[in-house]
């Protein structure tokens, strides 16, 4: 499951598949909140939406976009708060959470770490063999995160497990 965090729009996408096999769209959605509500109420709406999606789709992992510094601090704060809520919902169930940077996701799906939103959306459409590009961009970005995690997350998990096993082995000598 991929999550493109945001306080106004939180993209969520579920993709099924494995490395070396065709991927398939399971579902995609966007949780929307209005800026007319206090932040804490918006976060509760996001929490309930992510909670329901995880209950419905039972993902093996949740991949969330890693935030990076932007000039608008208020935007980054809301995005970080929404991401934190998604992490807690997944962690509460024991579901592994992975973080992927925007450039990592763009490079994974398009081959270009500086691809624009249209290029990412087009590649998500092609990779998942969809008839139309997912809209809004938050939906396409969430699917791109899920694709990235399937393609790169498994390898990263295997590397981390190998390093941990080596460290354990070295500690027992």
Backbone as CSV, one residue per row, in Angstrom:
resi,resn,N_x,N_y,N_z,CA_x,CA_y,CA_z,C_x,C_y,C_z
1,UNK,0.849,-1.174,0.000,0.000,0.000,0.000,0.894,1.236,0.000
2,UNK,0.630,2.154,-0.903,1.364,3.396,-0.960,0.506,4.537,-0.438
3,UNK,1.146,5.457,0.283,0.427,6.620,0.814,1.199,7.879,0.461
4,UNK,0.521,8.784,-0.225,1.059,10.112,-0.514,0.429,11.045,0.511
5,UNK,1.172,11.377,1.581,0.555,12.103,2.692,0.234,13.559,2.364
6,UNK,-0.838,14.012,2.964,-1.236,15.400,2.843,-2.385,15.662,3.781
7,UNK,-2.499,16.872,4.259,-3.564,17.227,5.181,-4.872,17.507,4.447
8,UNK,-4.782,18.052,3.242,-5.977,18.332,2.443,-6.369,17.128,1.586
9,UNK,-5.351,16.489,0.982,-5.577,15.292,0.156,-4.515,14.247,0.496
10,UNK,-4.967,13.072,0.908,-4.077,11.956,1.248,-4.350,10.840,0.247
11,UNK,-3.405,10.645,-0.683,-3.572,9.591,-1.677,-3.234,8.237,-1.085
12,UNK,-4.032,7.231,-1.445,-3.785,5.856,-0.993,-3.978,4.925,-2.180
13,UNK,-3.010,4.037,-2.382,-3.112,3.095,-3.490,-2.617,1.732,-3.079
14,UNK,-3.326,0.721,-3.517,-2.933,-0.661,-3.235,-2.623,-1.338,-4.560
15,UNK,-1.429,-1.914,-4.624,-0.959,-2.609,-5.817,-0.571,-4.019,-5.409
16,UNK,-0.897,-4.967,-6.276,-0.576,-6.361,-6.013,0.478,-6.815,-7.009
17,UNK,1.405,-7.626,-6.550,2.415,-8.158,-7.452,3.711,-8.412,-6.725
18,UNK,4.706,-8.802,-7.496,6.027,-9.055,-6.941,7.073,-8.710,-7.983
19,UNK,8.293,-8.609,-7.534,9.405,-8.262,-8.402,9.499,-9.269,-9.551
20,UNK,9.579,-8.755,-10.769,9.698,-9.621,-11.936,8.378,-10.114,-12.502
21,UNK,7.287,-9.742,-11.882,5.958,-10.142,-12.355,5.132,-8.890,-12.623
22,UNK,4.146,-8.990,-13.499,3.286,-7.820,-13.752,2.562,-7.385,-12.476
23,UNK,2.429,-6.085,-12.322,1.731,-5.533,-11.169,0.286,-5.224,-11.552
24,UNK,-0.589,-5.212,-10.560,-2.008,-4.940,-10.826,-2.567,-3.983,-9.780
25,UNK,-3.398,-3.066,-10.244,-4.105,-2.159,-9.352,-5.153,-2.939,-8.576
26,UNK,-5.155,-2.763,-7.264,-6.201,-3.332,-6.425,-7.243,-2.253,-6.156
27,UNK,-6.783,-1.070,-5.696,-7.702,0.021,-5.390,-6.902,1.307,-5.220
28,UNK,-7.560,2.420,-5.419,-6.936,3.728,-5.227,-8.000,4.699,-4.744
29,UNK,-7.591,5.625,-3.869,-8.549,6.553,-3.289,-7.798,7.772,-2.753
30,UNK,-8.524,8.818,-2.476,-7.969,10.013,-1.859,-8.870,10.411,-0.701
31,UNK,-8.271,10.543,0.470,-8.997,11.066,1.631,-8.882,12.582,1.553
32,UNK,-10.011,13.259,1.644,-10.012,14.727,1.570,-10.504,15.304,2.886
33,UNK,-9.845,16.394,3.301,-10.313,17.139,4.471,-10.369,18.612,4.094
34,UNK,-11.197,19.337,4.787,-11.359,20.757,4.503,-10.567,21.606,5.496
35,UNK,-9.983,22.658,4.992,-9.215,23.557,5.857,-10.114,24.339,6.814
36,UNK,-11.434,24.226,6.653,-12.357,24.893,7.568,-12.381,24.210,8.936
37,UNK,-11.921,22.971,9.001,-11.899,22.234,10.264,-10.567,22.435,10.974
38,UNK,-10.560,22.293,12.303,-9.278,22.350,13.031,-8.389,21.168,12.625
39,UNK,-7.092,21.357,12.731,-6.133,20.334,12.301,-6.402,18.994,12.970
40,UNK,-6.682,18.981,14.268,-6.887,17.716,14.962,-8.088,16.951,14.420
41,UNK,-9.140,17.647,14.004,-10.287,16.962,13.412,-9.932,16.399,12.040
42,UNK,-9.122,17.135,11.285,-8.673,16.653,9.976,-7.820,15.397,10.143
43,UNK,-6.966,15.388,11.160,-6.123,14.219,11.407,-6.947,13.005,11.823
44,UNK,-8.013,13.221,12.573,-8.910,12.120,12.944,-9.579,11.551,11.687
45,UNK,-10.000,12.418,10.777,-10.600,11.955,9.511,-9.595,11.106,8.740
46,UNK,-8.357,11.568,8.673,-7.302,10.816,7.976,-7.065,9.479,8.668
47,UNK,-6.982,9.491,9.986,-6.750,8.254,10.738,-7.857,7.237,10.472
48,UNK,-9.102,7.686,10.504,-10.224,6.771,10.252,-10.188,6.216,8.826
49,UNK,-9.821,7.077,7.869,-9.757,6.633,6.478,-8.649,5.622,6.233
50,UNK,-7.461,5.900,6.766,-6.338,4.963,6.611,-6.653,3.662,7.340
51,UNK,-7.213,3.774,8.527,-7.594,2.606,9.325,-8.556,1.707,8.537
52,UNK,-9.582,2.304,7.939,-10.572,1.534,7.167,-9.918,0.858,5.965
53,UNK,-9.008,1.582,5.298,-8.347,1.010,4.122,-7.453,-0.160,4.490
54,UNK,-6.725,-0.024,5.587,-5.870,-1.128,6.021,-6.725,-2.315,6.437
55,UNK,-7.837,-2.071,7.115,-8.758,-3.159,7.456,-9.279,-3.854,6.204
56,UNK,-9.643,-3.074,5.204,-10.211,-3.645,3.978,-9.188,-4.390,3.124
57,UNK,-7.999,-3.812,2.979,-7.036,-4.355,2.009,-5.927,-5.213,2.610
58,UNK,-5.704,-5.138,3.908,-4.704,-5.964,4.587,-3.347,-5.978,3.866
59,UNK,-2.710,-4.816,3.717,-1.437,-4.774,2.983,-0.300,-5.464,3.739
60,UNK,0.680,-5.958,2.972,1.881,-6.564,3.560,2.816,-5.498,4.104
61,UNK,2.769,-4.307,3.506,3.635,-3.198,3.905,2.942,-1.895,3.521
62,UNK,3.356,-0.826,4.173,2.859,0.511,3.851,4.073,1.372,3.497
63,UNK,4.059,1.929,2.286,5.133,2.809,1.823,4.613,4.240,1.822
64,UNK,5.335,5.112,2.501,4.911,6.503,2.664,6.001,7.411,2.114
65,UNK,5.572,8.499,1.466,6.552,9.442,0.941,7.293,10.120,2.084
66,UNK,8.622,10.109,1.988,9.467,10.790,2.975,9.471,12.274,2.645
67,UNK,9.193,13.094,3.643,9.155,14.536,3.456,10.555,15.105,3.300
68,UNK,10.619,16.210,2.607,11.866,16.950,2.504,11.539,18.420,2.728
69,UNK,12.543,19.202,3.095,12.326,20.606,3.442,11.816,21.404,2.252
70,UNK,10.795,22.164,2.491,10.244,23.081,1.495,10.231,24.471,2.116
71,UNK,9.970,25.449,1.294,9.956,26.814,1.822,8.715,27.096,2.663
72,UNK,7.596,26.429,2.400,6.358,26.683,3.127,6.260,25.743,4.331
73,UNK,6.632,26.236,5.499,6.667,25.424,6.706,5.283,24.900,7.074
74,UNK,4.235,25.689,6.858,2.894,25.235,7.232,2.481,24.019,6.403
75,UNK,2.877,23.963,5.150,2.556,22.816,4.289,3.305,21.576,4.766
76,UNK,4.581,21.716,5.049,5.383,20.566,5.474,4.904,20.046,6.820
77,UNK,4.459,20.929,7.704,3.954,20.490,9.018,2.709,19.626,8.860
78,UNK,1.746,20.085,8.067,0.522,19.314,7.854,0.806,17.984,7.184
79,UNK,1.707,17.989,6.207,2.068,16.761,5.501,2.735,15.784,6.461
80,UNK,3.634,16.289,7.294,4.321,15.437,8.268,3.341,14.876,9.301
81,UNK,2.385,15.688,9.733,1.391,15.209,10.686,0.543,14.096,10.067
82,UNK,0.133,14.275,8.818,-0.665,13.257,8.133,0.143,11.975,7.951
83,UNK,1.417,12.113,7.599,2.283,10.939,7.443,2.435,10.212,8.770
84,UNK,2.589,10.974,9.847,2.720,10.375,11.168,1.497,9.567,11.559
85,UNK,0.325,10.088,11.245,-0.919,9.359,11.532,-0.922,8.029,10.768
86,UNK,-0.553,8.058,9.492,-0.530,6.828,8.684,0.474,5.817,9.250
87,UNK,1.641,6.312,9.693,2.650,5.421,10.276,2.117,4.740,11.534
88,UNK,1.440,5.507,12.381,0.904,4.957,13.627,-0.166,3.909,13.325
89,UNK,-1.043,4.177,12.393,-2.107,3.221,12.053,-1.491,1.897,11.590
90,UNK,-0.481,1.966,10.729,0.174,0.742,10.244,0.948,0.053,11.364
91,UNK,1.718,0.827,12.126,2.548,0.252,13.187,1.705,-0.422,14.265
92,UNK,0.542,0.154,14.552,-0.359,-0.419,15.553,-0.755,-1.853,15.183
93,UNK,-0.759,-2.159,13.890,-1.124,-3.489,13.408,0.102,-4.368,13.135
94,UNK,1.282,-3.827,13.366,2.492,-4.601,13.099,2.850,-4.671,11.623
95,UNK,2.311,-3.759,10.814,2.609,-3.739,9.384,3.887,-2.932,9.171
96,UNK,4.862,-3.500,8.449,6.096,-2.741,8.190,5.806,-1.448,7.433
97,UNK,6.505,-0.391,7.836,6.382,0.913,7.183,7.713,1.239,6.529
98,UNK,7.665,1.659,5.270,8.864,2.067,4.539,8.675,3.508,4.090
99,UNK,9.776,4.228,4.036,9.745,5.612,3.576,10.561,5.699,2.284
100,UNK,9.997,6.357,1.283,10.685,6.548,0.009,10.648,8.031,-0.348
101,UNK,11.772,8.558,-0.802,11.835,9.971,-1.186,11.146,10.183,-2.527
102,UNK,10.683,11.395,-2.786,10.065,11.674,-4.086,10.990,11.344,-5.259
103,UNK,12.272,11.669,-5.154,13.177,11.385,-6.277,13.387,9.883,-6.452
104,UNK,13.379,9.129,-5.373,13.487,7.666,-5.459,12.276,7.081,-6.184
105,UNK,11.102,7.588,-5.850,9.868,7.103,-6.476,9.857,7.464,-7.960
106,UNK,10.207,8.708,-8.271,10.237,9.152,-9.673,11.216,8.317,-10.486
107,UNK,12.398,8.052,-9.923,13.401,7.250,-10.623,12.921,5.813,-10.814
108,UNK,12.256,5.258,-9.807,11.794,3.872,-9.894,10.753,3.685,-10.996
109,UNK,9.796,4.599,-11.072,8.712,4.400,-12.040,8.983,4.986,-13.417
110,UNK,9.856,6.012,-13.486,10.068,6.657,-14.789,11.509,6.582,-15.287
111,UNK,12.437,6.206,-14.412,13.841,6.194,-14.792,14.507,7.552,-14.635
112,UNK,13.739,8.547,-14.176,14.255,9.906,-14.035,13.833,10.452,-12.675
113,UNK,14.812,10.680,-11.786,14.523,11.186,-10.444,13.970,12.594,-10.408
114,UNK,13.978,13.265,-11.565,13.417,14.624,-11.651,12.154,14.678,-12.505
115,UNK,11.532,13.548,-12.731,10.319,13.499,-13.552,9.231,14.378,-12.934
116,UNK,8.382,14.951,-13.786,7.278,15.750,-13.267,6.077,14.845,-12.984
117,UNK,5.045,15.445,-12.395,3.862,14.666,-12.008,3.204,13.983,-13.204
118,UNK,3.182,14.655,-14.345,2.566,14.064,-15.544,3.327,12.815,-15.993
119,UNK,4.656,12.875,-15.945,5.458,11.709,-16.339,5.232,10.544,-15.372
120,UNK,5.180,10.842,-14.083,4.942,9.796,-13.088,3.564,9.182,-13.319
121,UNK,2.553,10.010,-13.507,1.201,9.509,-13.757,1.114,8.657,-15.002
122,UNK,1.794,9.077,-16.056,1.802,8.309,-17.309,2.448,6.942,-17.100
123,UNK,3.568,6.910,-16.381,4.247,5.638,-16.150,3.439,4.721,-15.229
124,UNK,2.787,5.271,-14.227,1.913,4.465,-13.369,0.808,3.846,-14.221
125,UNK,0.248,4.638,-15.119,-0.809,4.151,-16.026,-0.291,2.992,-16.875
126,UNK,0.908,3.128,-17.408,1.499,2.071,-18.246,1.849,0.834,-17.431
127,UNK,2.525,1.043,-16.290,2.973,-0.090,-15.466,1.792,-0.930,-15.009
128,UNK,0.701,-0.271,-14.629,-0.477,-0.991,-14.124,-1.490,-1.317,-15.225
129,UNK,-1.145,-0.931,-16.468,-2.004,-1.211,-17.637,-3.427,-0.678,-17.419
130,UNK,-3.500,0.603,-17.030,-4.787,1.256,-16.779,-5.291,1.938,-18.042
131,UNK,-6.576,2.125,-18.143,-7.172,2.823,-19.287,-6.985,4.333,-19.192
132,UNK,-6.903,4.842,-17.963,-6.764,6.289,-17.768,-5.820,6.553,-16.598
133,UNK,-5.211,7.725,-16.639,-4.303,8.123,-15.569,-5.096,8.368,-14.283
134,UNK,-4.613,7.819,-13.160,-5.314,8.061,-11.893,-5.322,9.556,-11.562
135,UNK,-6.468,10.054,-11.108,-6.627,11.455,-10.736,-7.213,11.526,-9.338
136,UNK,-6.865,12.514,-8.549,-5.878,13.549,-8.807,-4.464,12.983,-8.724
137,UNK,-3.466,13.855,-8.847,-2.062,13.431,-8.824,-1.719,12.690,-7.530
138,UNK,-2.393,13.006,-6.433,-2.132,12.326,-5.160,-2.408,10.828,-5.268
139,UNK,-3.419,10.460,-6.054,-3.747,9.051,-6.267,-2.636,8.366,-7.060
140,UNK,-2.192,9.001,-8.135,-1.105,8.442,-8.949,0.175,8.338,-8.124
141,UNK,0.451,9.341,-7.307,1.655,9.322,-6.470,1.604,8.177,-5.452
142,UNK,0.439,7.915,-4.883,0.300,6.809,-3.937,0.567,5.474,-4.633
143,UNK,0.051,5.322,-5.849,0.317,4.096,-6.602,1.796,3.979,-6.953
144,UNK,2.421,5.094,-7.293,3.858,5.096,-7.591,4.662,4.658,-6.363
145,UNK,4.247,5.086,-5.187,4.906,4.662,-3.954,4.768,3.157,-3.745
146,UNK,3.581,2.626,-3.984,3.363,1.179,-3.838,4.218,0.401,-4.844
147,UNK,4.274,0.873,-6.081,5.101,0.231,-7.114,6.571,0.262,-6.703
148,UNK,7.036,1.425,-6.264,8.432,1.572,-5.837,8.758,0.592,-4.728
149,UNK,7.859,0.470,-3.775,8.144,-0.424,-2.659,8.196,-1.881,-3.115
150,UNK,7.332,-2.273,-4.001,7.374,-3.647,-4.513,8.708,-3.884,-5.227
151,UNK,9.108,-2.946,-6.062,10.327,-3.107,-6.846,11.596,-2.932,-6.045
152,UNK,11.613,-1.996,-5.087,12.845,-1.689,-4.351,12.805,-2.114,-2.896
153,UNK,11.635,-2.112,-2.313,11.507,-2.406,-0.886,11.896,-3.816,-0.532
154,UNK,11.554,-4.767,-1.386,11.918,-6.162,-1.126,13.417,-6.340,-1.096
155,UNK,14.102,-5.720,-2.026,15.562,-5.810,-2.059,16.156,-5.146,-0.828
156,UNK,15.625,-3.974,-0.447,16.119,-3.278,0.738,15.899,-4.127,1.982
157,UNK,14.743,-4.767,2.092,14.455,-5.615,3.249,15.427,-6.789,3.319
158,UNK,15.733,-7.391,2.170,16.675,-8.516,2.138,18.071,-8.063,2.553
159,UNK,18.488,-6.875,2.091,19.798,-6.348,2.480,19.860,-6.100,3.982
160,UNK,18.813,-5.492,4.541,18.778,-5.225,5.973,18.792,-6.519,6.778
161,UNK,18.074,-7.537,6.314,18.055,-8.836,6.996,19.433,-9.490,6.941
162,UNK,20.113,-9.385,5.802,21.451,-9.969,5.666,22.445,-9.270,6.595
163,UNK,22.359,-7.943,6.669,23.249,-7.188,7.558,22.980,-7.565,9.016
164,UNK,21.702,-7.674,9.377,21.347,-8.046,10.752,21.818,-9.459,11.068
165,UNK,21.665,-10.385,10.130,22.120,-11.764,10.347,23.634,-11.812,10.496
166,UNK,24.343,-11.038,9.691,25.803,-10.989,9.773,26.244,-10.421,11.121
167,UNK,25.563,-9.364,11.568,25.891,-8.758,12.854,25.627,-9.742,13.991
168,UNK,24.531,-10.472,13.900,24.203,-11.477,14.924,25.250,-12.573,14.922
169,UNK,25.623,-13.014,13.733,26.636,-14.073,13.608,27.968,-13.595,14.179
170,UNK,28.350,-12.370,13.896,29.612,-11.828,14.394,29.571,-11.679,15.917
171,UNK,28.411,-11.383,16.456,28.259,-11.214,17.906,28.294,-12.522,18.675
172,UNK,28.063,-13.661,18.024,28.039,-14.955,18.700,29.382,-15.644,18.689
173,UNK,30.368,-15.060,18.024,31.704,-15.693,17.962,32.518,-15.351,19.156
